[in-house]
Amino acid sequence: MACINLHSFAINHENAHNFSRDRFYRQGKKYPKEQKRLERRWHRERHQRRADIEHDQDEEEDISLLEGKITREELKEKLFRYVGMEE
């Protein structure tokens, strides 16, 4: 942004230049808007990636929990058979 202001100052003092026709100045004015747009897009994508990761982790935890419950039931059945108390 400083380079835009410096260029603007130099042009203004050089020959009362019309800034609306100065390509460098116009591009410089667009730059902050473009950066904000890119930053918003980056934040949206980052948020979506986080949500996807959390969803995957939740599914993995659910699967692990179900596997644990199945293993518990299998062990319980083996124990009851061993002690002669079949369900």
Backbone torsions as a table, in degrees:
resi	resn	phi	psi	omega
1	MET	NA	-34.3	-179.7
2	ALA	-63.8	-37.0	-179.2
3	CYS	-65.7	-32.5	178.8
4	ILE	-67.3	-44.7	179.8
5	ASN	-64.8	-40.2	179.1
6	LEU	-65.1	-43.6	178.1
7	HIS	-62.1	-43.4	179.4
8	SER	-59.8	-45.9	179.5
9	PHE	-61.3	-45.4	-177.5
10	ALA	-64.2	-44.2	-179.5
11	ILE	-64.7	-43.6	-178.2
12	ASN	-60.5	-42.0	-178.4
13	HIS	-82.0	-18.7	-177.8
14	GLU	-75.2	-50.2	-175.8
15	ASN	-161.3	36.3	177.4
16	ALA	47.6	53.6	-175.7
17	HIS	-69.9	145.0	175.9
18	ASN	-84.1	110.0	-174.6
19	PHE	-67.2	-28.0	-178.6
20	SER	-64.8	-17.9	178.8
21	ARG	-104.6	-2.0	-179.1
22	ASP	-85.3	113.6	-175.8
23	ARG	-61.0	-46.4	-179.6
24	PHE	-59.2	-44.2	-179.5
25	TYR	-64.1	-46.1	180.0
26	ARG	-61.8	-43.6	178.5
27	GLN	-63.9	-38.8	179.0
28	GLY	-64.3	-35.7	178.4
29	LYS	-69.7	-31.4	-179.9
30	LYS	-77.9	-24.8	-173.3
31	TYR	-55.6	-50.7	-179.4
32	PRO	-60.7	-37.4	178.9
33	LYS	-64.3	-42.6	179.6
34	GLU	-63.9	-40.7	179.0
35	GLN	-63.8	-42.3	177.7
36	LYS	-63.0	-40.7	178.7
37	ARG	-62.6	-45.6	178.9
38	LEU	-64.5	-37.9	179.2
39	GLU	-66.1	-43.1	177.2
40	ARG	-61.0	-43.3	178.4
41	ARG	-61.6	-44.5	178.9
42	TRP	-59.5	-44.1	179.0
43	HIS	-62.9	-42.6	178.1
44	ARG	-61.0	-46.5	-179.7
45	GLU	-64.4	-40.8	178.9
46	ARG	-63.6	-42.8	178.8
47	HIS	-62.0	-42.8	179.8
48	GLN	-64.8	-41.9	178.1
49	ARG	-61.7	-42.5	178.1
50	ARG	-61.1	-44.3	180.0
51	ALA	-62.5	-40.9	178.1
52	ASP	-63.7	-43.0	179.7
53	ILE	-63.3	-45.6	179.1
54	GLU	-61.5	-39.9	178.7
55	HIS	-62.4	-46.1	178.9
56	ASP	-62.2	-41.0	179.3
57	GLN	-65.3	-39.9	177.4
58	ASP	-61.2	-42.9	178.9
59	GLU	-63.6	-41.8	179.0
60	GLU	-63.4	-41.3	178.3
61	GLU	-64.5	-40.5	178.0
62	ASP	-61.9	-43.7	179.6
63	ILE	-63.9	-45.1	179.3
64	SER	-61.7	-40.5	179.2
65	LEU	-63.0	-45.0	178.8
66	LEU	-64.3	-41.7	177.8
67	GLU	-61.8	-40.2	178.1
68	GLY	-63.4	-41.9	178.9
69	LYS	-64.4	-41.1	178.2
70	ILE	-63.0	-45.9	178.6
71	THR	-60.5	-41.4	178.9
72	ARG	-60.8	-44.8	179.8
73	GLU	-64.7	-40.0	177.9
74	GLU	-62.7	-44.8	179.3
75	LEU	-64.8	-39.0	178.2
76	LYS	-61.9	-44.1	178.4
77	GLU	-61.8	-44.4	178.9
78	LYS	-61.9	-41.5	179.4
79	LEU	-64.2	-46.1	-179.6
80	PHE	-63.6	-38.2	176.6
81	ARG	-64.6	-40.3	-177.9
82	TYR	-63.5	-42.7	-178.3
83	VAL	-88.6	2.2	176.4
84	GLY	81.5	22.2	-179.2
85	MET	-118.8	64.4	-179.2
86	GLU	-68.1	142.1	179.8
87	GLU	-82.9	NA	NA
